Amino acid sequence: MERLDTFINQWLPVIGTAVLETAQMVLISLVISAILGIPLGILLVLTRKGQAWENKWIYQILNLLVNIIRSIPFIILLFFILPFTKIIVGTTIGVQGVIVPLVIYTAPYIARLMESSLLEVDSGVREAYEAMGIKTHHIIWNVLLRESRPSIVLGLTIATVGLIGATAMAGLVGAGGLGDLAYRYGHLRYEVDVMYATVFILIVLVQGIQSFGNYFSARLKKD
């Protein structure tokens, strides 16, 4: 009982702050990554051979760029772009300092997920709209994005779960959040209770986000 009281009084406020920092990192990075990744995914689809904006060079450049970034593990990317992060946001630590690498890591991932989702749309439906003379931007909004909504939601759910894992690794450079808490206190100071609490919270977060994404995607399929 005394150990529980000590944990609640000493660690609960610290854990609460870490959860808020993790939520900040995930939400800000996800929004920016989606703003960049969704249009990039659309471009990857429309510049492919046989598509409305077919352009071999643009497609190959974008495809190569996405593949290069996705081939670099986040922890390596995090250290590799520290000078660039410093130039962009003025710091390499804390929540602000990790947003840049998180976005660079996640945006291409979302773009690839978007590409996969949009390619699942029945080509016959798209071709029918094109035959009627419907403009491409209307087809993007009313056909591609609308028909692939369930798949897009699942893709963003996967990206969010990946972001949570990336924020945990970002704790190694003092980014704050649950990863930093687990590393500094759970690992370096051997506070086993803190480590267990961090792992439990991460499991609950991931399970909750995945369940919500699955539910929302299923609802969209019925509409």
Helices and strands as residue ranges (DSSP letters): H 2-46, H 56-70, H 74-80, H 82-89, H 94-119, H 123-131, H 136-139, I 140-145, H 146-147, H 149-170, G 171-173, H 177-181, I 182-187, H 192-222
